[in-house]
Amino acid sequence: MTETLIRLTTPRCRIDRLVADDAADLWAITDASVTSQVHFLPEPFTKDEAAALIARSRGDDVFHAVRDAAGLAGVIGVHRRGAGEYEVGYWFAARARGQGLAREAVGATVREIAAARRGATVVAECRPGNARSEALLRAVGFVPTGTAGRRPGRALFVWRAAPGERIDVC
């Protein structure tokens, strides 16, 4: 399966592919607090760059909209890195931070990937010192591997299913 598209509804949000009509909203939530952390986003991030990111979102690299009652609240990227390995990355609007929405959306996305792709490894990369992002990753079940990520200055985390979600063989 090469398509990494997720479609979910949680108690407070909907998660689905970003579409061309989202470009202005994507631009609006992608400020310097985001572009300073996400290495592939230019600063300043323009509406044209938002449209281009949405246009290239397909196949193994899909950017998903996280929508709450107020509109576009964040983005979750799901990227196939190789046979059976998927990377999750995210950013959220300043207005949506600190409310647990990212934990809810990222957690649901990771669980969906694991359920739909049994045996897959789900990873994330985090800049050391980004305490809020690391706390989010740990809260949804990621653990640090102690190794560097693929991107400069990033640490690699791997998702571990909660004991009730694992299938152990005796």
Wavefront OBJ file of the C-alpha trace (Angstrom):
o trace
v 0.000 0.000 0.000
v 1.582 3.265 -1.030
v -1.184 5.702 -0.209
v -0.725 7.119 3.293
v -4.086 8.890 3.385
v -5.819 8.989 6.757
v -9.502 9.885 7.237
v -10.606 10.065 10.864
v -13.013 11.780 13.189
v -12.163 12.204 16.870
v -14.291 13.829 19.582
v -12.952 17.297 18.703
v -11.616 17.135 15.156
v -11.690 15.707 11.652
v -8.511 14.541 9.954
v -8.394 14.288 6.165
v -6.187 15.250 3.223
v -5.451 18.929 2.716
v -7.131 20.183 -0.472
v -6.391 23.113 -2.772
v -9.052 25.251 -1.088
v -7.054 24.977 2.175
v -4.086 26.989 0.869
v -5.069 30.321 2.461
v -5.857 28.682 5.805
v -2.622 26.669 5.696
v -0.678 29.858 5.044
v -2.480 31.570 7.936
v -1.556 28.902 10.523
v 2.040 28.454 9.341
v 3.821 31.325 11.048
v 7.464 31.764 12.090
v 6.924 29.607 15.186
v 6.295 26.746 12.737
v 8.753 27.561 9.956
v 11.583 27.881 12.487
v 10.989 24.237 13.502
v 10.020 22.529 10.230
v 13.132 22.364 8.076
v 11.412 22.102 4.677
v 9.181 25.165 5.159
v 10.634 28.448 3.924
v 10.476 31.673 5.912
v 8.407 33.516 5.066
v 5.853 30.860 4.129
v 3.630 32.293 1.403
v 0.221 31.379 0.035
v 1.940 30.091 -3.111
v 4.135 27.794 -1.016
v 1.049 26.582 0.849
v -0.610 25.747 -2.483
v 2.538 23.971 -3.700
v 2.780 21.860 -0.528
v -0.848 20.793 -0.955
v -0.289 20.026 -4.659
v 2.578 17.640 -3.906
v 0.668 15.899 -1.095
v -0.031 12.402 -2.431
v 1.166 8.816 -2.478
v 3.882 8.273 0.094
v 3.827 11.865 1.403
v 0.381 13.051 2.432
v -0.339 16.180 4.445
v -3.573 15.980 6.410
v -5.760 18.806 7.673
v -6.792 18.711 11.309
v -10.038 20.653 11.549
v -11.820 21.624 14.730
v -14.966 23.690 15.188
v -13.049 26.885 14.316
v -11.521 25.551 11.078
v -8.012 24.423 10.145
v -6.195 23.826 13.422
v -3.164 21.880 12.273
v -1.388 19.621 9.832
v -0.227 16.036 10.213
v 2.113 14.648 7.593
v 2.300 10.895 7.085
v 5.317 9.778 5.071
v 6.267 6.282 4.019
v 10.006 5.965 4.642
v 10.522 2.445 3.357
v 9.122 -1.026 3.596
v 6.850 -1.017 6.617
v 8.027 2.297 8.106
v 5.961 5.467 8.363
v 6.950 8.841 9.740
v 4.516 11.243 11.359
v 5.171 14.968 11.618
v 2.868 17.816 12.594
v 2.333 21.475 13.258
v -0.600 23.279 14.813
v -1.931 26.812 14.742
v -0.975 28.992 17.684
v -4.665 29.206 18.644
v -4.866 25.392 18.967
v -1.792 24.836 21.131
v -1.977 23.812 24.774
v -5.484 22.355 24.518
v -4.677 18.668 23.949
v -5.944 18.796 20.365
v -2.560 17.823 18.909
v -2.318 14.876 21.296
v -5.814 13.750 20.291
v -5.195 14.111 16.546
v -1.635 12.748 16.413
v -2.546 9.854 18.719
v -5.543 8.906 16.571
v -3.459 9.127 13.402
v -0.694 6.914 14.783
v -3.179 4.314 16.033
v -4.880 4.314 12.612
v -1.568 3.740 10.826
v -0.701 0.885 13.191
v -4.141 -0.715 12.807
v -4.249 -0.387 9.013
v -0.658 -1.501 8.457
v -0.076 -4.345 10.912
v 3.582 -4.755 11.729
v 4.502 -1.285 10.481
v 6.964 0.833 12.400
v 5.799 4.383 13.098
v 8.490 6.974 13.808
v 8.768 10.688 14.447
v 11.679 13.082 14.625
v 11.984 15.839 17.200
v 14.482 18.608 17.727
v 16.189 18.113 21.113
v 15.028 20.880 23.409
v 11.553 21.085 21.868
v 10.010 20.059 25.183
v 6.377 20.494 24.128
v 6.753 18.343 21.037
v 8.699 15.693 22.917
v 6.012 15.640 25.621
v 3.331 15.187 22.952
v 5.257 12.322 21.345
v 5.745 10.575 24.693
v 2.077 11.102 25.629
v 0.880 9.255 22.510
v 3.327 6.377 22.955
v 6.584 7.326 21.261
v 9.895 6.560 22.925
v 13.316 7.959 22.053
v 15.630 5.576 20.238
v 18.820 7.358 21.254
v 19.747 7.801 17.602
v 19.772 10.782 15.309
v 16.936 11.310 12.881
v 17.389 11.737 9.143
v 17.041 15.512 9.401
v 19.812 17.642 10.824
v 19.521 18.213 14.552
v 16.681 15.736 15.109
v 16.310 12.798 17.463
v 14.448 9.693 16.320
v 11.427 8.406 18.258
v 9.559 5.156 17.640
v 5.954 4.401 18.560
v 5.271 1.521 20.902
v 1.732 0.242 21.227
v 0.295 0.310 24.716
v 0.356 -3.168 26.316
v -3.368 -3.654 25.638
v -2.791 -2.963 21.935
v 0.150 -5.366 21.440
v -0.191 -8.929 20.306
v 2.309 -11.041 22.190
v 3.061 -14.550 21.084
v 4.066 -17.168 23.627
l 1 2 3 4 5 6 7 8 9 10 11 12 13 14 15 16 17 18 19 20 21 22 23 24 25 26 27 28 29 30 31 32 33 34 35 36 37 38 39 40 41 42 43 44 45 46 47 48 49 50 51 52 53 54 55 56 57 58 59 60 61 62 63 64 65 66 67 68 69 70 71 72 73 74 75 76 77 78 79 80 81 82 83 84 85 86 87 88 89 90 91 92 93 94 95 96 97 98 99 100 101 102 103 104 105 106 107 108 109 110 111 112 113 114 115 116 117 118 119 120 121 122 123 124 125 126 127 128 129 130 131 132 133 134 135 136 137 138 139 140 141 142 143 144 145 146 147 148 149 150 151 152 153 154 155 156 157 158 159 160 161 162 163 164 165 166 167 168 169 170
